[in-house]
């Protein structure tokens, strides 16, 4: 089993020779810090809108190194943190427009991959979430009822037989499916998008670490970059920039990938529709059937490292592989003999209110987007189009969505946030174990306390 090596996705397609680092001080029109999905989509849409712009993307490692090349491959329409939070501040209509914008974003990514010839194994099979205990069933039903009260959600309730007809999941009681989601190969999308923006004339400087951002200037270990507009697209690595250390919590999520499963095993499992799969546990899982017939299966390992530290090239604790493998087998007993080929981790950005944001300050020329809490594969595309309009001063529907210029208080200093995350995810795990062994439909009280502490 490979542990780390960035991710299974990058290991599978192979690493390319690194792009040159910043050669020294330069002047550009727009400097983008971070060559993940947010930075690449922003560069793509800005250059498309105004080909004359001199755009430089500054990347500490290589394009797609972070969460963009390590995630579960869920291109999904989730409004990070939920639509409901925007009703009081912006009204129900604005929250519904946000949902519609996310639906359209899934379609936009699909359109661009076809138009630009980016083969990223995209299959639009929708999103399936399942319940496997009485308490999960009650939460799933509550979620479904709430979704039905909103426009553009398009959810369908599936009973046990209908759920098993899609994917044969052990102990699945019910499911909710919605069509605005697709499976992708994230590293293929990151590589294809980086190559496309380079072909458009955008400069990507790899091996270039940005240490500080101030109006008109991005300081790097390779020289200063002067730019009228500077956009931060660093997501889970934001804590590495001065003055931003406590903005977003770098939360870790881990994944395993099985060996390719046999046709006989897939006949037992079904999963012919390309759905991305999740559940309603507190410490939730996420999975996809890959284009080469593996199960890529994710969940929590060690959720947070002291003082906002990040992993080393995706390497994670070996016991996490066993934890995830046991959960995978509990879902899919037919895969019990499958070898685990790869274990890795990635870092995602978590704001204090668990809601993503897209910000641009015309006075300073500084903007940023992120805090996706695991929903960034699609939301990064919306961020790229929104930052384009904010930077260029375009008065579009996108710049009036309720997440634009949303700001939130910073995370507590250490050791408070380390203690809190250990307690929170320990409590969630305990709640899942209690609920799995119980016939009660009530969410365990310990999970409610954990949610209150976490701010979710």
N, C-alpha and C positions, 0 to 999 in steps of 0.2 A: 504493500500500500504506500502510495506517495503521500507525504504529509507536507503541505505547503506548496512550494514551487508556484506561487501566486494563486493559481486555481486550476481546476480540471480544464476549464474552458481554454486558458492560455496554454496549458500543457498539450492539449489536444491539437491545437492549430500551430503550435510552435512559435517561438519568439523570433522577432526580426532584429536585425542590427539596429542599435540605438540611433536616433536622430541626433544631429550635432547639438551641443549645448550652446547657450547664449555666448556669442563671441566676445562680448564686452558691452559697454554702455550703448544703448540705442534710443532712438526717438520713434514713436509710432502714434497712430491716432487712438487705437484701442489696445490695451493690454488685458489679457484674460489669464487669470491665475488658476491653473488646473486644467488638465487635458482629459477629464472624464466626460461623461455624457453632457453635463451642463455646459462646460466650456466649449466642447466641440459643436453642440447644437447652436450655441450662441454665435460662435464664429461662422458657422454655416449660414445662418439666417442674416447676420449682419453683412457678410460679404455678398450674399445674393441680392440683398436690398441695395447696397452701395458698393459696387466693385472697386471704387477708388480708395476705399478705406485701407490704411496700413494696419493690419491686425497681427499681433504677436501673442501666441499661447505659450505660457511658461509652465513647465511641468517638472516636478521634482524627480520623478523616475521615468516613466514612459506613458504614452497615451493609453488610457484604459487600465492603469495599474491598480487603482483603488476599487471602490465598490462597483464601478461600471464594468469591470472585467471579472467580478467574482460573485455576482448576485445570482438569484435563483432563476433568472430569465423570465420574470413575470412582467409583461407589458400590460398593465391593468389600469382601469379608470378610477381608482380610489382617490378621493379627496383626502389628503393627509390630515389626520386628526378629526375628520368628519365634517360634513356640511353644517351640522346644527350649530356649531360654535359661531358661525357668521350671521345667524338670524338676528340676534339682538343688535349687532353693530351695523349690519348692511341690509337687513331685510331678507325675507324668504325668497323673493325673486332673484336676488343676487346669488344666494346660495345655490339655487337651482341652475342658474346660468353657469356657475362654476362646475357643477356636475356635467352639464352638457358639453362644456369646454373639455373636460377630461375624456368624455366619450369620443369627441372629435379628435382628441390628441392620439388616441390609439389608432384611429383611422389614418391620421396624418403620418405617423411613423411608418405604418404599412405602405402608404403611398410613396413616401420618400425612398424606402428601401427598394421598391419596384422601379421607380423612376431613375434612381441613381445606380441601379444594378448591384445593390449590397445584399449578398446572400447570407442571411443570418438565421436560417432554419425557421423562419417565422411561420407559425401555423395558428390561425385564429380559431381556437376551440372554446373560448370562453373561460370563465372562472367557476370552479366548483368548490364550495365549502361544505364540510360535512360535520355531523354530530355523532359522537360515539359513546355518550353517556346521557343519563336523564338531565343532568344539569346543563350539559352542552346543548341538548335538544331545546331546553327552555330558552337559552340565550340565542340559539339559531332562529327559533320561532319569533322571538322578540325583535331580532334584527330584520327578519323578513317582513314582519308587519310594519316596522318603521320604514323600511325601504319602499314599501307599497304606497306610502303616503307622499312620496316624492316623485316628481316627473323625471324621466330620462334614466331611471334605474333598471327597468326591464328585467326584473328578477323573476325566476320561476321556482316554485316549491316542488321538491322531489321527495316522494315517499321512499321507503327503504328499497323497494323493488326497482323504482326508477333510478335511484342512486346507484344501485348495484349494476344496473343495465349500462351505465356509463363507465364506472370503474368498480371492480369487485374489491371492496374494502371491508375487511373483517370488522364486524360489530357496528357497521354504519347504520344508524337508525333513520336518518333523513339527510337531505342536502338542499342547498340553494345554489342555483346556477344563474349566471348572467352572461350575456354575449360579448361584452366590451373588454375582451382580454385575449392575449395571444402568448404563445410560447416563443421564446427566441433563444439564440446562442449569443450571450452578451459580449463575449470577446470578439466574435465575428462582426457584430454591429459596431463596437468601438473601433476596431481596425479599419473597417470599411468607411466609417464616418471620418476618421482621421485622414485617410488617404484622399477622400473626396475634398475636404477643406484645403488640404495642401495643393491639390490640383487647381483649386480656385484662386490660389495665391496667398493663402494664410501661412505664416511662418509658425511652426511648432518647434520650440526649443526644449529638448528633454535634458535630464540631468542638471536641471537649473532650479535651485531651491529659493523660493521667495520667503524672506524673513519678516518683512514689514511692508505695510501698504499705507500710504498717506496721499493726500490730494496731489495729483500730477506725477506721483512717483511710486514705483514698485522696487524695493531694494531686494537684490538677489545676491547669492554667493558668487555670481559671475559678472556682476556689474549692475548699474542702475538702469531701469527702464523708465523713460519719461513718456507719459501719455496723458492726453486730456481726459480720457475716460479709462478707468480701471475697474474690472469686474472680477470679483472673487468667486471661484467655483470649486471650492476645496472640500465641501461636504464633511465627512468624518475626520479629515485631516486639518480642519480649521484651527484646532487647538494649538497647532504648531506655529501659528502666526501671532506675533506680538499684538497685544491688546484684544485678541479674539479667543484667548485660552479658555474662557468659561462660557462662550457664546452657545456652543452646541456640545452635548455629551457624545463622545465617540463610543457608540455601542457596537459590540461585536456579535456577529451572527456566523454560524458555522454550517458547513455542508459536507455531505459525502456523495460520491457517485459510484454506483455499482458497476460491475463489468456488464457488457452487453448481454441481455437476457435472451434465452432461447425462444423460439417461436412457440414451443409448448407452454412455457411459462406465461408468455403474453396471451395465449388463448385462455389461460386461467384468470388472468388479471383484466382482460379487456383493454380499456384505455385507448380506444381507437380514434377518439375525437380530438386529441391534442389539448385537452383541458389542462389548465394549471390547477393544482389541488392544494387546498388548505383545510384547516379544521377550526373548531371553536373551543379548543383548550386555552388556558391562560398563557402557558408557554407554548405558543402555537408552532405548528410545522408548516412547511411549504414544499412543494415538489412539482416536478414535471417529468414526462416521458421524453427523453431526448431523441434527436433525429437518428442517432445510431443505436436506439433501443436500450438505453440505460435508464435507471431511475436516479435522478439528481434530487436529493432529499436534504432539506435544511431545517435548522432550529437553533436553539440557544446552546452554546457551550459555556464558556466563562464570559458573561455579558459585558463586563467592564474591567479595565485594567487601571491600576493606581495612577493617579495624576494624569488621566487622559492619555495614557500610553497606547500606541497602536501595535498590531502584530508585526512580526518580521516575515515579510513575503508570504503571508497567508498561513504560516505554520501555526498549529494550535495543539492543545493538550491531547495526547493520544486517547485518553479515556473518553473524550468527546465523540470519537468515532464509534466506540462501543455503545454509548448512550443513544446516538442517532441510529445506529444499526438496529438496536433493540426496538426502537420506536418504529422504524421502517418495517421490520418483520411483524410487529403487532398489527400494522395496517395491511401488510401483504405477506401472509404466511407462505404463499407459493414462492416467494423470493428468499426463503430462509437460507438456502444453500448458496446464494449469490455471493461472490467475492466483492469486497469493497476495494475499488481501485484507487480512490483518492479521497483525502480529507483536507479541507482548507477553511480559512476564516476570512471575513471581510469586515470593514468598519463602516458604519452608517452614522449619519449625524442626527442627533435627537435634541430638538429645542425643549425648553422647560415646559411649554404647553403642548408639545408633541404635534405642532402644526407647522407645515412648510411655509416658506416666505420667499418673496421676490421683491427686491428693494433697489431703487436707484435714486441717488441724491444729486439733483442738478447743480447744486451749489458746489459740492466737493468733486463731482464727477466720479464718485465711487458707488458701485453697486454690487449686489451679490444675490445669489439664490441658493436654496438648499434647505436642510432640515427635513429631508424626505421620509425619515423613519422607515425605510425599507420599501417605499412606493415610488422610487425615483426613476425607474426605467421609462415610464411614460411622462412623469411630471417634469423631468429634465427637458423634454422636448417643449412642453408648454413654457417652461422657464426661458429657454432659448428664444422663442418667438416673442415672449413678453419683454425680456431685456432688450431685444432688438428695437421694439417699439418705444420703450422708455428712453433708450439711448438716442434714438433718432428723432424723438419728439413726436411720434405718431399717435394721434388721439384715436385709438382703436378700442374695440370692446375688451381686448385682452388687458389693457392697462387699467381697466375699471373693475376687474375681478377682485373679490374681497381679500385675496392673499397678498395683493400688491401693497408694498410698504407696511406689511404687518410686522410689528416688532413685539418682542417678549423679553421679560427679565432674564438675567443670566443665571446659570447654575450656581449652586452653593460651592464654596471653596472646599478643598480637602481638609480633614478626612470625611466631611459630611457626605459628599456625593458617593464616595467609595462605600461607606457603611450603608447608605440608603440603597444603592443598587444591589448589594449583596443581600440585604434583608428582603427587598422587593421580589427579586427573582427566586430566592429561597421560599418565600411565602407562596408565590404563584405555583412553583413546583409542588409544594405540599398540598395546595388546594386541588391541583390536578389529580394527585394520587388519591386524596380523599373522595373526590367526585367519581373517579373511575371505579372505586370499590363500593360506591353507594348507589342506591336506587332513588335518592332524593333528587328532585328537580331544582332545588335551590342552589344558587351559587354559594360556595363555601364562604363564610364570613372572613376568613383570613385573606382571600383574594380581594374582597372589597376594601379591606384596610390597606393592602398593597397598592391598589389603584388610587386610593386617596393620597397616599404618600408620594406616589410617582407623579401625580398631577394629570393623570390620564382621564 
